[in-house]
Amino acid sequence: MEQKPARVRVLDAAHELMLTVGLARATTKEIAKAAGCSEAALYKYFPSKEELFIQVLRERLPRLTPLLGSLAAEPGQGTLEGNLTEIARQAALFYEQSFPIAASLYAETQLKRRHDDALRALGSGPHRPIQDLDAYLRAEQTLGRVRADADTFAAASLLLGACAQRAFAYDMTDTGERPPVDAFAARLARTLLGGISVAPPSA
């Protein structure tokens, strides 16, 4: 059986370790060992652990950022309800899978501060999806599909905040089960549209 390229092995190993031991404890040394390569080889593909983390989010988790970018670049495509439903679905899955990876950072204040500084320098971070969704909604506003008086930043924050909340808010219920993602996304999109859309949501 042909071995995967080194970069792919590093991403696979990083994803697995970040899920199992958390981002704070997944060292580049351990990731390289799990990938079957040297730490020097890891740094050939990823100049820092933060860059590796970003690439794990981009390449191994639901593709929220590319979806938002493509919609903002070409507003007016599809229906607003359909687009927001897909955004909510991808966001809910993204937060569900990324929270276990990043949660360990919040237990180590100094490490989180260094990590935040590195992400900021790389132009990344958890604020970006809100900014990107805000940009998409403003583009639709320009086309007249979103009400001129709608607060697009608040709308983006509401939708993505609800998706993030789904990732951990239901663990303490009797069943411990999250709302099914497809129905959850559809309900979010329809409710949000009631406040910002020029046209009423479909029946």
Backbone hydrogen bonds, N-H to C=O, Kabsch-Sander energy under -0.5 kcal/mol:
donor,donor_aa,acceptor,acceptor_aa,energy
9,R,5,P,-2.2
10,V,6,A,-2.5
11,L,7,R,-2.2
12,D,8,V,-2.7
13,A,9,R,-2.6
14,A,10,V,-2.8
15,H,11,L,-2.5
16,E,12,D,-2.3
17,L,13,A,-2.6
18,M,14,A,-2.8
19,L,15,H,-1.7
20,T,16,E,-2.0
21,V,17,L,-3.1
22,G,17,L,-0.9
23,L,101,I,-2.2
26,A,22,G,-1.0
27,T,25,R,-1.5
31,I,27,T,-2.5
32,A,28,T,-2.7
33,K,29,K,-2.1
34,A,30,E,-2.4
35,A,31,I,-1.9
36,G,32,A,-0.7
36,G,33,K,-0.9
37,C,32,A,-2.5
42,L,38,S,-1.8
43,Y,39,E,-2.1
44,K,40,A,-0.8
45,Y,41,A,-0.8
45,Y,42,L,-1.2
46,F,42,L,-2.3
52,L,48,S,-1.8
53,F,49,K,-2.6
54,I,50,E,-2.4
55,Q,51,E,-2.1
56,V,52,L,-2.2
57,L,53,F,-2.3
58,R,54,I,-2.3
59,E,55,Q,-2.7
60,R,56,V,-2.4
61,L,56,V,-0.6
61,L,57,L,-0.6
64,L,62,P,-2.0
67,L,63,R,-1.1
68,L,64,L,-2.4
69,G,65,T,-2.5
70,S,66,P,-2.5
71,L,67,L,-2.1
72,A,68,L,-2.3
73,A,69,G,-1.8
74,E,70,S,-1.3
77,Q,74,E,-0.9
83,N,79,T,-2.5
84,L,80,L,-2.6
85,T,81,E,-2.2
86,E,82,G,-2.0
87,I,83,N,-2.4
88,A,84,L,-2.6
89,R,85,T,-2.3
90,Q,86,E,-2.7
91,A,87,I,-2.7
92,A,88,A,-2.6
93,L,89,R,-2.0
94,F,90,Q,-2.5
95,Y,91,A,-2.8
96,E,92,A,-1.9
97,Q,93,L,-1.8
98,S,94,F,-2.3
99,F,95,Y,-2.2
102,A,98,S,-2.2
103,A,99,F,-2.2
105,L,102,A,-1.7
106,Y,102,A,-0.5
106,Y,103,A,-1.3
107,A,104,S,-1.2
108,E,105,L,-1.6
112,K,108,E,-2.6
113,R,109,T,-2.3
114,R,110,Q,-2.2
115,H,111,L,-2.6
116,D,112,K,-3.1
117,D,113,R,-2.3
118,A,114,R,-2.1
119,L,115,H,-2.6
120,R,116,D,-2.5
121,A,117,D,-2.0
122,L,118,A,-1.5
123,G,120,R,-1.2
124,S,119,L,-3.0
128,R,125,G,-1.6
131,Q,127,H,-2.1
132,D,128,R,-3.0
133,L,129,P,-2.7
134,D,130,I,-2.5
135,A,131,Q,-2.2
136,Y,132,D,-2.1
137,L,133,L,-2.7
138,R,134,D,-2.4
139,A,135,A,-2.0
140,E,136,Y,-2.2
141,Q,137,L,-2.0
142,T,138,R,-2.0
143,L,139,A,-1.3
144,G,140,E,-0.5
144,G,141,Q,-1.0
145,R,140,E,-2.4
146,V,140,E,-0.9
147,R,196,I,-3.6
150,A,147,R,-1.5
152,T,150,A,-1.1
155,A,151,D,-2.2
156,A,152,T,-2.5
157,S,153,F,-2.4
158,L,154,A,-2.5
159,L,155,A,-2.3
160,L,156,A,-2.4
161,G,157,S,-2.2
162,A,158,L,-2.0
163,C,159,L,-1.7
164,A,160,L,-2.4
165,Q,161,G,-2.4
166,R,162,A,-1.7
167,A,163,C,-0.6
167,A,164,A,-1.1
168,F,165,Q,-1.2
169,A,165,Q,-2.6
171,D,168,F,-0.9
173,T,170,Y,-1.2
184,F,180,P,-2.4
185,A,181,V,-2.6
186,A,182,D,-2.1
187,R,183,A,-2.3
188,L,184,F,-2.3
189,A,185,A,-2.5
190,R,186,A,-2.3
191,T,187,R,-2.3
192,L,188,L,-2.7
193,L,189,A,-2.5
194,G,190,R,-1.4
195,G,192,L,-1.6
196,I,192,L,-1.3
197,S,193,L,-2.3
198,V,145,R,-1.4
